[in-house]
Amino acid sequence: MERWIILFKLITVIYCCSKFVQSPVDDMASIVLPILIYVFLGMLHYTLKPAVCKVLLAVLSAILLIYCCIYENVLFVFLLPSIGMDVIYAVTGNLRFSPLIFLPLAVMPVQIIPEYILVACLGMLVYFLAYGAHMKVAGLSAQNDELREKVENLYGKLSKDEEFMKQIAYLSQLEERNSIAQQIHDKVGHTISASIIQLEAARLLIDKDRERAKGMMENAIAAMRQGMESIRSTLKNIKPPAEQLGINRIKSILNEFSVNSGIKTSLVYTGALDRISQMQWKVIADNLTEALTNAIKHSKCSRVSASIDVLNKVIKAEVKDDGVGTASIKKGLGLKGMEERAASIGGQVVIDGSKGFSVITLLPIEGVENEHQGADSR
């Protein structure tokens, strides 16, 4: 706002100076000195921050110009519209009373009235445009502050939700541990205790009554077997399938990468994931991590897509980005390490840099490979 007003004031000062040069002036010092004081007061007006100082300086400038118009030269009146607008805005905070700058028309010479009206109208136009722009910027600034506050509140809620989810996960772990402990105590603990009692009794009777001691030992062995089956059943129910561990680990790697880098990620998987062994899941996860690291370093991408397809004979795991790609691929330690990991379990890696950068890990399905080996042996 202030830049446009300062520019308008500069133009009016130059215009007044040109008028003074064109008209006969007896004492040029009486013209130059008030103009310099006017410019100095204007500089203070836009330099000092307190509103009281701005009002005081605007009023002093107006008094100076009115005095100069009456006692020095009537042409100083062309500087009044801008000062009048300053006083009106500084005192009222808006421009509703801006028509007051036309009051000097009642006492000024007729020959300069058209020029004054033109200068006053231009001044009002500049001030209204600048005021409108200022109000728009203030509104946008207020909206920005409001949005910033909302974002901070959302971040706070997300942090609370994240903490709540951590508490739920921890509580779930505690409940699961308590359930395991209770099952072991109820099923296995009693069985082992009863077996120990029977074995101790058998030890005391082994010299006196061998048959009875033998029966106690057989009962204890049967009870121990039953307890062992209970342990295996409990562990089987607790242990998650390998495909759940593997795919959740892949999702975790992609989510962490997206949060840390700001690059969008996606995951698609098809086929029977239970045919992927734990070792193959580890190779897929390690190669994915290496491919994501390379994407950050070299590709300049905005999105990374991962896919896992379990086909009839092979497992295809692909990591592809939409970055710059490369025509000539130079294999560093990262790419060589991916190839070595895949080769260690009978797989291979295919690299393509034509459209973005793609790394495909091909791993044989273990059951299919064993079937082929059995057929060859026959």
The 8 nearest C-alpha neighbors of each residue, nearest first, counted from 0:
[[1, 129, 133, 2, 3, 130, 4, 132],
 [0, 2, 4, 3, 5, 129, 45, 6],
 [3, 1, 5, 4, 0, 6, 7, 129],
 [2, 4, 6, 5, 1, 0, 7, 129],
 [3, 5, 7, 1, 6, 2, 8, 126],
 [4, 6, 8, 2, 7, 3, 1, 9],
 [5, 7, 3, 9, 4, 8, 2, 10],
 [8, 6, 4, 10, 9, 5, 3, 11],
 [9, 7, 5, 11, 10, 6, 12, 4],
 [8, 10, 6, 12, 7, 11, 5, 13],
 [9, 11, 7, 13, 8, 12, 14, 6],
 [10, 12, 14, 8, 13, 9, 15, 7],
 [13, 11, 15, 9, 14, 10, 16, 8],
 [12, 14, 16, 10, 11, 15, 9, 17],
 [13, 15, 11, 17, 12, 16, 10, 18],
 [16, 14, 18, 12, 17, 13, 11, 19],
 [15, 17, 19, 13, 18, 14, 12, 20],
 [18, 16, 20, 14, 15, 19, 13, 21],
 [19, 17, 15, 21, 16, 20, 22, 14],
 [20, 18, 16, 22, 17, 21, 15, 24],
 [19, 21, 17, 18, 22, 16, 23, 24],
 [20, 22, 18, 19, 17, 23, 16, 24],
 [23, 21, 19, 20, 18, 24, 17, 74],
 [24, 22, 25, 21, 20, 19, 26, 27],
 [25, 23, 26, 27, 22, 19, 20, 30],
 [26, 24, 27, 23, 29, 28, 30, 22],
 [25, 27, 28, 29, 24, 30, 31, 71],
 [26, 28, 30, 29, 24, 31, 25, 32],
 [29, 27, 31, 30, 26, 32, 33, 25],
 [30, 28, 27, 26, 32, 31, 33, 71],
 [29, 31, 27, 28, 32, 33, 34, 26],
 [32, 30, 28, 34, 33, 29, 35, 27],
 [31, 33, 35, 34, 30, 28, 29, 36],
 [34, 32, 36, 35, 31, 30, 37, 29],
 [33, 35, 37, 31, 36, 32, 38, 30],
 [36, 34, 38, 32, 37, 33, 39, 31],
 [35, 37, 39, 33, 34, 38, 40, 32],
 [36, 38, 34, 40, 35, 39, 33, 60],
 [39, 37, 41, 35, 36, 40, 34, 42],
 [38, 40, 36, 42, 41, 37, 35, 43],
 [41, 39, 43, 37, 42, 38, 44, 36],
 [42, 40, 44, 38, 39, 43, 37, 45],
 [41, 43, 39, 44, 40, 45, 46, 38],
 [42, 44, 46, 40, 41, 45, 47, 39],
 [43, 45, 41, 53, 42, 46, 47, 56],
 [46, 44, 42, 43, 47, 41, 48, 53],
 [47, 45, 43, 44, 42, 48, 41, 53],
 [46, 48, 43, 45, 44, 49, 52, 53],
 [47, 49, 50, 46, 52, 53, 45, 44],
 [50, 48, 51, 52, 47, 53, 54, 46],
 [49, 51, 53, 52, 54, 48, 89, 47],
 [52, 50, 54, 53, 49, 55, 89, 56],
 [53, 51, 55, 50, 54, 49, 56, 47],
 [52, 54, 50, 44, 56, 51, 55, 57],
 [55, 53, 57, 51, 89, 52, 56, 58],
 [56, 54, 52, 58, 57, 53, 59, 51],
 [55, 57, 59, 53, 58, 54, 44, 52],
 [56, 58, 60, 54, 86, 55, 59, 53],
 [57, 59, 61, 55, 56, 60, 54, 62],
 [60, 58, 56, 62, 61, 57, 63, 55],
 [59, 61, 63, 57, 58, 62, 37, 56],
 [60, 62, 58, 64, 63, 59, 82, 65],
 [63, 61, 59, 65, 60, 64, 66, 58],
 [62, 64, 60, 66, 61, 65, 59, 67],
 [63, 65, 67, 61, 66, 62, 68, 75],
 [66, 64, 68, 62, 67, 63, 61, 69],
 [67, 65, 63, 69, 64, 68, 70, 62],
 [68, 66, 71, 64, 70, 65, 69, 72],
 [69, 67, 73, 65, 72, 75, 66, 71],
 [70, 68, 66, 67, 71, 65, 73, 72],
 [69, 71, 67, 68, 66, 72, 73, 65],
 [70, 72, 67, 68, 69, 29, 73, 66],
 [73, 71, 68, 74, 67, 75, 70, 69],
 [72, 74, 68, 75, 76, 69, 71, 67],
 [73, 75, 76, 72, 77, 68, 15, 18],
 [76, 74, 68, 73, 77, 78, 72, 64],
 [75, 77, 74, 79, 78, 73, 68, 64],
 [78, 76, 75, 79, 115, 74, 15, 80],
 [79, 77, 76, 75, 80, 81, 11, 82],
 [78, 80, 82, 76, 77, 81, 83, 64],
 [81, 79, 83, 119, 82, 100, 78, 84],
 [80, 82, 84, 83, 79, 122, 78, 85],
 [83, 81, 85, 79, 84, 80, 61, 86],
 [84, 82, 80, 86, 85, 81, 79, 100],
 [83, 85, 87, 81, 82, 86, 88, 80],
 [86, 84, 82, 88, 83, 87, 89, 57],
 [85, 87, 89, 83, 57, 84, 88, 90],
 [86, 88, 84, 90, 85, 89, 91, 83],
 [87, 89, 92, 93, 85, 91, 86, 90],
 [90, 88, 86, 54, 87, 92, 85, 91],
 [89, 91, 87, 88, 92, 86, 54, 93],
 [92, 90, 88, 93, 87, 89, 94, 86],
 [91, 93, 88, 89, 90, 94, 87, 95],
 [94, 92, 88, 91, 95, 87, 96, 89],
 [95, 93, 97, 96, 88, 87, 92, 127],
 [94, 96, 97, 93, 98, 91, 87, 88],
 [95, 97, 94, 98, 99, 87, 93, 91],
 [96, 98, 99, 94, 95, 100, 84, 87],
 [99, 97, 100, 96, 101, 95, 102, 123],
 [100, 98, 97, 101, 102, 96, 83, 87],
 [99, 101, 98, 102, 80, 83, 97, 103],
 [100, 102, 99, 103, 104, 98, 119, 116],
 [101, 103, 104, 100, 99, 105, 98, 106],
 [104, 102, 105, 101, 106, 107, 100, 76],
 [105, 103, 102, 107, 106, 101, 112, 115],
 [104, 106, 103, 107, 102, 101, 108, 109],
 [105, 107, 104, 103, 108, 102, 109, 112],
 [106, 108, 104, 105, 103, 109, 112, 111],
 [109, 107, 110, 111, 112, 106, 104, 73],
 [108, 110, 112, 111, 107, 113, 104, 106],
 [109, 111, 108, 112, 113, 114, 107, 115],
 [112, 110, 114, 109, 113, 108, 115, 107],
 [111, 113, 115, 109, 114, 110, 116, 104],
 [114, 112, 116, 115, 111, 117, 110, 109],
 [115, 113, 117, 111, 116, 112, 118, 77],
 [114, 116, 112, 118, 117, 113, 119, 77],
 [115, 117, 119, 113, 114, 118, 120, 112],
 [118, 116, 114, 120, 115, 119, 121, 113],
 [117, 119, 115, 121, 120, 116, 122, 114],
 [120, 118, 122, 116, 80, 121, 117, 115],
 [121, 119, 123, 117, 122, 118, 116, 124],
 [120, 122, 124, 118, 119, 123, 125, 117],
 [121, 123, 119, 125, 120, 124, 118, 81],
 [122, 124, 120, 126, 121, 125, 127, 119],
 [123, 125, 121, 127, 122, 126, 128, 120],
 [126, 124, 122, 128, 123, 127, 129, 121],
 [125, 127, 129, 123, 128, 124, 130, 122],
 [126, 128, 130, 124, 129, 125, 123, 131],
 [129, 127, 131, 125, 130, 126, 124, 132],
 [128, 130, 0, 126, 132, 131, 127, 125],
 [129, 131, 133, 127, 128, 132, 126, 134],
 [132, 130, 128, 134, 133, 129, 127, 135],
 [131, 133, 135, 129, 130, 134, 136, 128],
 [132, 134, 130, 136, 131, 135, 0, 129],
 [133, 135, 137, 131, 136, 132, 138, 130],
 [136, 134, 138, 132, 137, 133, 131, 139],
 [135, 137, 139, 133, 138, 134, 140, 132],
 [138, 136, 134, 140, 135, 139, 133, 141],
 [139, 137, 135, 141, 140, 136, 134, 142],
 [140, 138, 142, 136, 141, 137, 143, 135],
 [139, 141, 143, 137, 138, 142, 136, 144],
 [140, 142, 138, 144, 143, 139, 137, 145],
 [143, 141, 145, 139, 140, 144, 146, 138],
 [142, 144, 140, 146, 141, 145, 139, 147],
 [145, 143, 147, 141, 142, 146, 148, 140],
 [144, 146, 142, 148, 143, 147, 141, 149],
 [147, 145, 149, 143, 148, 144, 142, 150],
 [148, 146, 144, 150, 145, 149, 143, 151],
 [147, 149, 151, 145, 146, 150, 144, 152],
 [148, 150, 146, 152, 147, 151, 153, 145],
 [151, 149, 153, 147, 152, 148, 146, 154],
 [150, 152, 154, 148, 153, 149, 155, 147],
 [151, 153, 155, 149, 150, 154, 148, 156],
 [154, 152, 150, 156, 155, 151, 157, 149],
 [155, 153, 157, 151, 152, 156, 158, 150],
 [154, 156, 152, 158, 153, 157, 151, 159],
 [155, 157, 153, 159, 158, 154, 160, 152],
 [158, 156, 160, 154, 159, 155, 161, 153],
 [159, 157, 161, 155, 156, 160, 154, 162],
 [158, 160, 156, 162, 157, 161, 163, 155],
 [161, 159, 163, 157, 162, 158, 156, 164],
 [160, 162, 158, 164, 163, 159, 157, 165],
 [161, 163, 165, 159, 160, 164, 158, 166],
 [162, 164, 160, 166, 161, 165, 159, 167],
 [165, 163, 167, 161, 166, 162, 160, 168],
 [164, 166, 162, 168, 163, 167, 169, 161],
 [165, 167, 163, 169, 164, 168, 170, 162],
 [168, 166, 164, 170, 165, 169, 171, 163],
 [167, 169, 171, 165, 170, 166, 164, 172],
 [170, 168, 166, 172, 171, 167, 165, 173],
 [171, 169, 167, 173, 172, 168, 166, 174],
 [172, 170, 168, 174, 169, 173, 167, 175],
 [173, 171, 175, 169, 170, 174, 176, 168],
 [172, 174, 170, 176, 171, 175, 177, 169],
 [173, 175, 177, 171, 172, 176, 178, 170],
 [176, 174, 178, 172, 177, 173, 171, 179],
 [177, 175, 173, 179, 178, 174, 172, 180],
 [176, 178, 174, 180, 175, 179, 181, 173],
 [177, 179, 175, 181, 176, 180, 174, 182],
 [180, 178, 176, 182, 181, 177, 183, 175],
 [179, 181, 177, 183, 178, 182, 184, 176],
 [182, 180, 184, 178, 179, 183, 185, 177],
 [181, 183, 179, 185, 184, 180, 186, 178],
 [184, 182, 187, 180, 186, 181, 185, 188],
 [183, 185, 188, 181, 182, 186, 187, 180],
 [186, 184, 182, 183, 181, 188, 187, 189],
 [187, 185, 183, 184, 188, 182, 189, 190],
 [186, 188, 183, 226, 190, 189, 184, 191],
 [189, 187, 184, 191, 190, 186, 185, 183],
 [188, 190, 192, 191, 187, 186, 193, 185],
 [189, 191, 187, 193, 188, 192, 226, 222],
 [190, 192, 194, 188, 193, 189, 195, 187],
 [193, 191, 189, 195, 194, 190, 188, 196],
 [192, 194, 196, 190, 191, 195, 189, 197],
 [195, 193, 219, 191, 197, 196, 192, 198],
 [194, 196, 198, 192, 197, 193, 191, 199],
 [197, 195, 193, 199, 194, 198, 200, 192],
 [196, 198, 200, 194, 195, 199, 215, 201],
 [199, 197, 201, 195, 200, 196, 216, 194],
 [198, 200, 202, 196, 201, 197, 195, 203],
 [199, 201, 197, 203, 198, 202, 196, 204],
 [202, 200, 212, 198, 204, 203, 199, 205],
 [201, 203, 199, 205, 200, 204, 198, 212],
 [202, 204, 200, 201, 205, 199, 206, 207],
 [205, 203, 201, 207, 208, 212, 206, 202],
 [204, 206, 209, 212, 202, 207, 208, 201],
 [205, 207, 204, 208, 209, 203, 202, 212],
 [208, 206, 204, 205, 209, 203, 212, 211],
 [209, 207, 204, 211, 210, 205, 206, 212],
 [208, 210, 205, 212, 211, 213, 206, 207],
 [211, 209, 213, 212, 208, 214, 205, 215],
 [210, 212, 214, 213, 209, 208, 215, 204],
 [213, 211, 201, 209, 215, 205, 214, 210],
 [212, 214, 210, 216, 211, 215, 209, 217],
 [213, 215, 211, 217, 212, 216, 218, 210],
 [216, 214, 218, 212, 217, 213, 197, 201],
 [215, 217, 219, 213, 218, 214, 198, 220],
 [216, 218, 220, 214, 219, 215, 221, 213],
 [219, 217, 215, 221, 216, 220, 222, 214],
 [218, 220, 194, 216, 222, 217, 221, 223],
 [221, 219, 217, 223, 222, 218, 216, 224],
 [222, 220, 224, 218, 219, 223, 217, 225],
 [221, 223, 225, 219, 224, 220, 190, 218],
 [224, 222, 226, 220, 225, 221, 227, 219],
 [225, 223, 227, 221, 226, 222, 220, 228],
 [224, 226, 222, 228, 223, 227, 221, 229],
 [227, 225, 223, 229, 187, 224, 228, 190],
 [228, 226, 224, 230, 229, 225, 223, 231],
 [229, 227, 231, 225, 226, 230, 232, 224],
 [228, 230, 226, 232, 227, 231, 233, 225],
 [231, 229, 227, 233, 228, 232, 234, 226],
 [232, 230, 228, 234, 233, 229, 235, 227],
 [231, 233, 235, 229, 230, 234, 228, 236],
 [232, 234, 230, 236, 235, 231, 229, 237],
 [235, 233, 237, 231, 236, 232, 238, 230],
 [236, 234, 232, 238, 233, 237, 231, 239],
 [235, 237, 233, 234, 238, 232, 239, 231],
 [238, 236, 234, 235, 233, 239, 179, 232],
 [237, 239, 235, 236, 234, 240, 233, 241],
 [240, 238, 237, 241, 243, 244, 236, 235],
 [241, 239, 243, 242, 238, 244, 273, 245],
 [240, 242, 244, 243, 245, 277, 239, 273],
 [243, 241, 245, 273, 244, 240, 272, 246],
 [244, 242, 245, 246, 241, 240, 247, 239],
 [243, 245, 241, 247, 242, 246, 248, 240],
 [244, 246, 242, 248, 243, 247, 280, 241],
 [245, 247, 249, 248, 243, 244, 242, 250],
 [248, 246, 250, 244, 249, 245, 243, 251],
 [247, 249, 251, 245, 246, 250, 244, 252],
 [250, 248, 246, 252, 247, 251, 284, 253],
 [251, 249, 247, 253, 248, 252, 254, 246],
 [250, 252, 248, 254, 249, 253, 255, 247],
 [253, 251, 249, 255, 250, 254, 256, 248],
 [254, 252, 256, 250, 251, 255, 257, 249],
 [255, 253, 257, 251, 256, 252, 250, 258],
 [254, 256, 258, 252, 257, 253, 251, 259],
 [255, 257, 253, 259, 254, 258, 260, 252],
 [258, 256, 262, 254, 261, 260, 255, 259],
 [259, 257, 255, 256, 261, 260, 254, 262],
 [258, 260, 256, 257, 261, 255, 262, 254],
 [261, 259, 262, 257, 258, 256, 295, 255],
 [260, 262, 257, 258, 259, 263, 256, 301],
 [263, 261, 257, 301, 260, 302, 264, 303],
 [262, 264, 302, 257, 303, 301, 261, 265],
 [265, 263, 303, 304, 302, 257, 253, 262],
 [264, 266, 304, 305, 303, 267, 263, 253],
 [267, 265, 305, 306, 304, 268, 264, 250],
 [266, 268, 306, 307, 305, 265, 269, 304],
 [269, 267, 307, 306, 308, 266, 270, 309],
 [270, 268, 308, 309, 307, 267, 271, 272],
 [269, 271, 309, 308, 272, 310, 268, 307],
 [270, 272, 273, 274, 309, 269, 275, 310],
 [271, 273, 274, 242, 275, 270, 309, 269],
 [272, 274, 242, 275, 271, 241, 276, 240],
 [273, 275, 272, 271, 276, 364, 309, 365],
 [276, 274, 273, 272, 279, 280, 277, 242],
 [275, 277, 279, 278, 280, 274, 241, 273],
 [276, 278, 280, 279, 281, 241, 275, 245],
 [279, 277, 281, 280, 276, 282, 344, 275],
 [278, 280, 282, 276, 281, 277, 275, 283],
 [281, 279, 277, 283, 278, 282, 245, 284],
 [280, 282, 278, 284, 279, 283, 285, 277],
 [283, 281, 279, 285, 280, 284, 286, 340],
 [282, 284, 280, 286, 281, 285, 287, 279],
 [283, 285, 287, 281, 282, 286, 249, 280],
 [286, 284, 288, 282, 287, 283, 281, 289],
 [287, 285, 289, 283, 288, 337, 284, 282],
 [288, 286, 284, 290, 285, 289, 283, 291],
 [287, 289, 285, 291, 286, 290, 284, 292],
 [288, 290, 292, 286, 291, 287, 293, 285],
 [291, 289, 287, 293, 292, 288, 286, 294],
 [292, 290, 294, 288, 293, 289, 287, 295],
 [291, 293, 289, 295, 294, 290, 288, 296],
 [292, 294, 296, 290, 291, 295, 297, 289],
 [295, 293, 298, 291, 292, 296, 297, 290],
 [296, 294, 292, 293, 297, 298, 291, 299],
 [297, 295, 293, 294, 292, 298, 299, 291],
 [296, 298, 294, 293, 295, 299, 323, 322],
 [297, 299, 322, 294, 300, 323, 324, 295],
 [300, 298, 322, 297, 323, 295, 301, 294],
 [299, 301, 322, 298, 321, 302, 320, 294],
 [300, 302, 262, 263, 321, 299, 322, 303],
 [303, 301, 263, 262, 264, 300, 320, 321],
 [304, 302, 320, 264, 319, 263, 265, 305],
 [303, 305, 265, 319, 264, 318, 266, 320],
 [306, 304, 318, 266, 317, 265, 319, 267],
 [305, 307, 267, 317, 268, 266, 316, 308],
 [308, 306, 316, 268, 315, 269, 267, 317],
 [309, 307, 269, 315, 268, 270, 314, 310],
 [308, 310, 270, 314, 271, 269, 315, 313],
 [309, 311, 313, 312, 314, 308, 270, 315],
 [312, 310, 313, 309, 364, 367, 314, 270],
 [311, 313, 364, 310, 367, 363, 314, 368],
 [314, 312, 363, 364, 310, 362, 311, 315],
 [313, 315, 309, 362, 361, 308, 310, 363],
 [314, 316, 361, 308, 307, 360, 313, 309],
 [317, 315, 307, 360, 359, 306, 308, 314],
 [318, 316, 359, 306, 358, 305, 360, 319],
 [319, 317, 305, 358, 357, 304, 359, 287],
 [318, 320, 357, 304, 356, 303, 317, 305],
 [319, 321, 303, 355, 356, 322, 302, 300],
 [322, 320, 355, 300, 302, 301, 303, 323],
 [321, 323, 300, 298, 355, 299, 320, 324],
 [322, 324, 355, 298, 299, 325, 321, 300],
 [325, 323, 355, 352, 356, 322, 354, 353],
 [324, 326, 352, 327, 353, 328, 323, 356],
 [325, 327, 352, 353, 328, 324, 351, 354],
 [328, 326, 325, 329, 352, 353, 324, 351],
 [329, 327, 330, 325, 326, 352, 351, 350],
 [330, 328, 331, 327, 334, 325, 326, 332],
 [329, 331, 334, 335, 328, 332, 333, 336],
 [332, 330, 333, 334, 335, 329, 336, 328],
 [331, 333, 335, 334, 336, 330, 337, 329],
 [332, 334, 336, 331, 335, 337, 289, 330],
 [335, 333, 337, 336, 330, 331, 332, 338],
 [334, 336, 338, 332, 337, 333, 331, 330],
 [335, 337, 339, 333, 334, 338, 332, 340],
 [338, 336, 334, 340, 335, 339, 286, 341],
 [339, 337, 335, 341, 336, 348, 340, 342],
 [338, 340, 342, 336, 341, 337, 343, 335],
 [341, 339, 337, 343, 338, 342, 336, 282],
 [340, 342, 346, 338, 347, 339, 343, 344],
 [341, 343, 346, 345, 339, 344, 340, 347],
 [342, 344, 340, 341, 345, 339, 346, 338],
 [345, 343, 342, 346, 341, 340, 362, 279],
 [344, 346, 342, 343, 341, 362, 363, 347],
 [347, 345, 362, 341, 342, 361, 344, 363],
 [346, 348, 341, 361, 342, 360, 338, 362],
 [347, 349, 360, 338, 359, 361, 350, 341],
 [350, 348, 359, 358, 360, 351, 347, 361],
 [351, 349, 358, 357, 359, 348, 352, 356],
 [350, 352, 357, 353, 356, 358, 349, 354],
 [351, 353, 356, 324, 325, 355, 354, 326],
 [352, 354, 351, 324, 326, 355, 325, 356],
 [355, 353, 352, 324, 356, 321, 323, 351],
 [354, 356, 324, 322, 321, 323, 320, 352],
 [355, 357, 352, 324, 320, 319, 351, 354],
 [356, 358, 319, 351, 318, 350, 352, 359],
 [357, 359, 350, 318, 317, 349, 319, 351],
 [360, 358, 317, 349, 348, 316, 350, 361],
 [359, 361, 348, 316, 315, 347, 317, 362],
 [362, 360, 315, 347, 346, 314, 348, 359],
 [361, 363, 346, 314, 313, 360, 364, 345],
 [364, 362, 313, 365, 314, 346, 312, 368],
 [363, 365, 313, 367, 312, 366, 368, 314],
 [364, 366, 368, 367, 363, 369, 276, 274],
 [365, 367, 369, 368, 364, 370, 274, 363],
 [368, 366, 370, 369, 365, 364, 312, 371],
 [367, 369, 365, 371, 370, 366, 364, 372],
 [370, 368, 372, 366, 371, 367, 373, 365],
 [369, 371, 367, 373, 368, 372, 374, 366],
 [372, 370, 374, 368, 373, 369, 375, 367],
 [371, 373, 369, 375, 370, 374, 376, 368],
 [372, 374, 370, 376, 371, 375, 369, 377],
 [373, 375, 371, 377, 376, 372, 370, 369],
 [376, 374, 372, 377, 373, 371, 370, 369],
 [375, 377, 373, 374, 372, 371, 370, 369],
 [376, 374, 375, 373, 372, 371, 370, 369]]
